[in-house]
Amino acid sequence: MLYATGKRTRRLFREGDEADLKRTGRITPEPGSIPARYLHLLDWYSNEYGNLSNQTPQSAWLRGVMELAGSGREIFAGIDPDGYVHKLRKGWQ
């Protein structure tokens, strides 16, 4: 399953991603339900996107920080970023 990370970006779904609670089912297929030639992809997926509960404290912390992306955007809505920084730096010497 793909997960939308932005308007035009997608990545593979990971445990812990937001999902419609009405949806049920597995994140990955059972190994016996796919052709043997694709089993290496399940191993790759597990290594790349493995269970988030197995993350190191640092990677779990970083994931939490990344979830903050976009928070507070309503505070700065309609403000020109360059003009804002210029105004902040105006009194600097």
N, CA and C of each residue as an Amber inpcrd file, in Angstrom:
protein
   279
   0.8470000  -1.1680000   0.0000000   0.0000000   0.0000000   0.0000000
   0.8980000   1.2390000   0.0000000   0.5190000   2.2510000  -0.7240000
   1.2770000   3.4960000  -0.7760000   0.6750000   4.5070000   0.1880000
   1.5160000   5.3650000   0.7280000   1.1060000   6.3880000   1.6780000
   1.4920000   7.7470000   1.1180000   0.5420000   8.6770000   1.0940000
   0.8000000  10.0160000   0.5560000   1.5570000  10.8380000   1.5890000
   2.7400000  11.3000000   1.2240000   3.5320000  12.1520000   2.1100000
   3.4480000  13.6140000   1.6940000   2.8130000  13.8620000   0.5830000
   2.6410000  15.2150000   0.0670000   1.6930000  15.1580000  -1.1100000
   1.5250000  16.3030000  -1.7750000   0.6080000  16.3430000  -2.9090000
   1.0080000  15.3860000  -4.0210000   2.3200000  15.2760000  -4.2580000
   2.7850000  14.4560000  -5.3860000   3.8150000  13.4070000  -4.9740000
   3.9080000  13.1290000  -3.6930000   4.9000000  12.1520000  -3.2510000
   4.2300000  10.9960000  -2.5290000   4.7700000   9.8280000  -2.7290000
   4.2530000   8.6040000  -2.1150000   5.4260000   7.7750000  -1.6320000
   5.1650000   6.9570000  -0.6210000   6.1270000   5.9750000  -0.1610000
   5.3420000   4.7620000   0.3040000   6.0640000   3.6990000   0.5910000
   5.4020000   2.5070000   1.0870000   4.8360000   2.7630000   2.4770000
   3.6750000   2.2000000   2.7420000   3.0140000   2.3400000   4.0350000
   3.8530000   1.6960000   5.1270000   3.9290000   2.3460000   6.2820000
   4.6540000   1.8250000   7.4380000   3.6960000   1.6960000   8.6120000
   4.0070000   0.7790000   9.5230000   3.2320000   0.7050000  10.7530000
   3.3220000   2.0450000  11.4420000   2.2030000   2.5240000  11.9690000
   2.1850000   3.8110000  12.6460000   1.7100000   4.9490000  11.7660000
   1.6540000   4.7560000  10.4400000   1.1240000   5.7960000   9.5610000
  -0.3710000   5.9410000   9.8050000  -0.8570000   7.1610000   9.6070000
  -2.2890000   7.3830000   9.7300000  -3.0050000   6.5920000   8.6420000
  -4.1390000   6.0220000   9.0170000  -4.9300000   5.2670000   8.0540000
  -6.3940000   5.3540000   8.4540000  -7.2540000   5.1470000   7.5130000
  -8.6890000   5.1280000   7.7830000  -8.9730000   3.9520000   8.7050000
  -9.5590000   4.2260000   9.8620000  -9.8040000   3.1740000  10.8460000
 -10.8020000   2.1250000  10.3480000 -11.5600000   2.4600000   9.3160000
 -12.5190000   1.4950000   8.7520000 -11.8260000   0.4480000   7.9010000
 -10.5920000   0.7480000   7.4940000  -9.8490000  -0.2220000   6.6890000
  -9.2830000  -1.3000000   7.5820000  -9.3100000  -2.4990000   7.0920000
  -8.7150000  -3.6070000   7.8250000  -7.8270000  -4.3720000   6.8560000
  -6.9910000  -5.2010000   7.3900000  -6.1550000  -6.0070000   6.5220000
  -4.6950000  -5.8730000   6.8690000  -3.9140000  -6.5630000   6.1260000
  -2.4780000  -6.6150000   6.3640000  -1.7610000  -5.4660000   5.6700000
  -0.5800000  -5.1570000   6.1720000   0.2800000  -4.1690000   5.5220000
   1.0790000  -4.8540000   4.4240000   1.4760000  -6.0910000   4.6810000
   2.2400000  -6.8720000   3.7020000   1.5360000  -8.2040000   3.4840000
   1.7440000  -8.8080000   2.3390000   1.1030000 -10.1070000   2.0840000
   1.8000000 -11.2270000   2.8510000   1.0980000 -12.3120000   3.0450000
   1.6910000 -13.5200000   3.6240000   2.7070000 -14.0590000   2.6140000
   3.8670000 -14.5160000   3.0680000   4.8770000 -15.0300000   2.1310000
   4.3530000 -16.1410000   1.2260000   3.4670000 -16.9770000   1.7260000
   2.9460000 -18.0760000   0.9130000   1.9410000 -17.6460000  -0.1380000
   1.5220000 -16.3750000  -0.0900000   0.4890000 -15.9250000  -1.0290000
   1.0580000 -15.2310000  -2.2720000   2.3890000 -15.1310000  -2.3450000
   2.9930000 -14.4920000  -3.5140000   3.9890000 -15.4510000  -4.1620000
   4.2550000 -15.2520000  -5.4430000   5.2230000 -16.1230000  -6.1160000
   6.6030000 -16.0410000  -5.4590000   7.3060000 -17.1650000  -5.4410000
   8.6150000 -17.2650000  -4.7880000   9.6040000 -16.2270000  -5.3240000
   9.4950000 -15.8650000  -6.5990000  10.4540000 -14.9180000  -7.1690000
  10.3280000 -13.5140000  -6.5670000   9.2340000 -13.2430000  -5.8280000
   9.0380000 -11.9320000  -5.2080000   9.2940000 -11.9310000  -3.7030000
   9.6620000 -13.0570000  -3.1470000   9.8780000 -13.1310000  -1.7040000
  11.0020000 -12.2030000  -1.2400000  11.9990000 -11.9980000  -2.0830000
  13.0870000 -11.0880000  -1.7070000  12.5740000  -9.6740000  -1.4620000
  11.4690000  -9.3010000  -2.0970000  10.9060000  -7.9670000  -1.8870000
  10.3260000  -7.8300000  -0.4810000   9.7690000  -8.9150000   0.0480000
   9.2770000  -8.8710000   1.4260000  10.4320000  -8.6860000   2.4060000
  11.5400000  -9.3640000   2.1400000  12.7260000  -9.1860000   2.9830000
  13.2390000  -7.7510000   2.9000000  13.3070000  -7.2300000   1.6850000
  13.7540000  -5.8520000   1.5010000  12.8410000  -4.8930000   2.2540000
  11.5300000  -5.0590000   2.1140000  10.5660000  -4.1810000   2.7740000
  10.7290000  -4.2490000   4.2870000  10.8910000  -5.4420000   4.7990000
  11.0560000  -5.6250000   6.2340000  12.3200000  -4.9360000   6.7330000
  13.4050000  -5.0530000   5.9690000  14.6550000  -4.4020000   6.3580000
  14.5720000  -2.8890000   6.2360000  13.9250000  -2.4140000   5.1980000
  13.8520000  -0.9770000   4.9260000  12.8190000  -0.2720000   5.8030000
  11.6630000  -0.8910000   5.9770000  10.5420000  -0.2470000   6.6650000
  10.0760000  -1.0510000   7.8620000  10.9410000  -1.8650000   8.4280000
  10.5770000  -2.7870000   9.5030000   9.6950000  -2.1890000  10.5740000
   9.2870000  -3.0050000  11.4810000   8.3920000  -2.6270000  12.5590000
   8.9380000  -1.4130000  13.2990000   8.1450000  -0.3720000  13.4360000
   8.6000000   0.8530000  14.0820000   8.8760000   0.6510000  15.5620000
   8.3070000  -0.3770000  16.1640000   8.5740000  -0.6280000  17.5750000
  10.0080000  -1.1040000  17.7810000  10.6910000  -1.5140000  16.6920000
  12.0700000  -1.9670000  16.7890000  13.0750000  -0.8380000  16.5530000
  12.5910000   0.3900000  16.4350000  13.4930000   1.4950000  16.1560000
  14.3500000   1.8090000  17.3780000  15.5020000   2.3810000  17.1260000
  16.3340000   2.8700000  18.2200000  15.6650000   4.1180000  18.7870000
  15.9420000   4.4740000  20.0350000  15.3490000   5.6940000  20.6030000
  15.6360000   6.9230000  19.7520000  16.8410000   7.0070000  19.1630000
  17.1750000   8.1680000  18.3430000  16.3100000   8.2280000  17.0930000
  16.1180000   7.0920000  16.4030000  15.3110000   7.1180000  15.1830000
  13.8420000   7.3520000  15.5130000  13.3620000   6.8390000  16.6470000
  11.9780000   7.0980000  17.0540000  11.8040000   8.5800000  17.3550000
  12.8160000   9.1980000  18.0110000  12.7540000  10.6280000  18.3030000
  12.7310000  11.4320000  17.0150000  13.5960000  11.0690000  16.0750000
  13.6620000  11.7810000  14.8120000  12.3390000  11.6710000  14.0680000
  11.7250000  10.5080000  14.0930000  10.4210000  10.3460000  13.4460000
   9.4090000  11.2980000  14.0740000   9.4540000  11.4370000  15.4090000
   8.5510000  12.3580000  16.0950000   8.7780000  13.7920000  15.6650000
  10.0330000  14.1680000  15.5010000  10.3540000  15.5210000  15.0570000
   9.8220000  15.7410000  13.6400000  10.0010000  14.7460000  12.7800000
   9.5490000  14.8850000  11.3920000   8.0290000  15.0150000  11.3040000
   7.2980000  14.4680000  12.2670000   5.8460000  14.5900000  12.2670000
   5.4020000  16.0220000  12.5550000   6.3060000  16.8610000  13.0490000
   5.9780000  18.2560000  13.3170000   5.9550000  19.1020000  12.0450000
   6.4540000  18.5640000  10.9490000   6.5040000  19.3270000   9.6980000
   5.1200000  19.8660000   9.3540000   5.0470000  21.1570000   9.1240000
   3.7880000  21.7910000   8.7380000   2.9680000  22.3020000   9.9100000
   3.3220000  21.9260000  11.1430000   2.5400000  22.4200000  12.2760000
   2.8050000  23.9130000  12.4420000   1.7920000  24.6440000  12.7670000
   1.9050000  26.0850000  12.9230000   1.8240000  26.8570000  11.6260000
   1.5300000  26.1570000  10.5340000   1.5160000  26.8540000   9.2410000
   0.4440000  27.9420000   9.1980000  -0.6430000  27.7740000   9.9750000
  -1.6980000  28.7960000   9.9800000  -1.2030000  30.1060000  10.5970000
  -0.2150000  30.0420000  11.4760000   0.3340000  31.2410000  12.1080000
   1.0260000  32.1260000  11.0710000   1.7010000  31.4980000  10.1150000
   2.4680000  32.2410000   9.1220000   1.7650000  32.3460000   7.7710000
   0.5080000  31.9600000   7.7190000  -0.2320000  32.0460000   6.4540000
  -0.2760000  33.4930000   5.9800000   0.0540000  33.7050000   4.7250000
  -0.0130000  35.0320000   4.1260000   1.1870000  35.9220000   4.4210000
   2.1920000  35.3940000   5.1270000   3.3810000  36.1940000   5.4400000
   4.4980000  35.8010000   4.4790000   5.1290000  36.8090000   3.8770000
   6.2490000  36.5640000   2.9780000   7.4640000  36.1530000   3.8050000
   8.0090000  34.9400000   3.6030000   9.1340000  34.4770000   4.4240000
  10.3590000  35.3870000   4.3380000  10.7140000  35.8490000   3.1400000
  11.8810000  36.7100000   2.9900000  11.6780000  38.0390000   3.7120000
  10.4870000  38.5990000   3.5780000  10.1820000  39.8570000   4.2630000
  10.2090000  39.6930000   5.7700000   9.7380000  38.5800000   6.2630000
   9.7320000  38.2970000   7.6950000  11.1570000  38.2180000   8.2360000
  12.0200000  37.4840000   7.5410000  13.4140000  37.3580000   7.9800000
  14.1140000  38.7180000   7.9000000  13.8470000  39.4560000   6.8280000
  14.4560000  40.7920000   6.6830000  14.0410000  41.6890000   7.8470000
  12.7840000  41.6350000   8.2320000  12.2850000  42.4440000   9.3480000
  12.9570000  42.0260000  10.6540000  13.1630000  40.7290000  10.8720000
  13.8290000  40.2590000  12.0860000  15.2790000  40.7340000  12.1480000
  15.9450000  40.7360000  11.0030000  17.3690000  41.0790000  10.9620000
  17.6410000  42.5800000  10.8600000  16.5890000  43.3530000  10.7110000
  16.7440000  44.7990000  10.4990000  17.5670000  45.4670000  11.6010000
  17.3860000  45.0720000  12.8530000  18.0930000  45.7020000  13.9570000
  19.4640000  45.1090000  14.2390000  19.8670000  44.1150000  13.4910000
  21.1690000  43.4780000  13.7200000  22.3090000  44.3940000  13.2620000
  23.4360000  44.2810000  13.9060000  24.5840000  45.0800000  13.4940000
  25.7890000  44.2120000  13.3130000
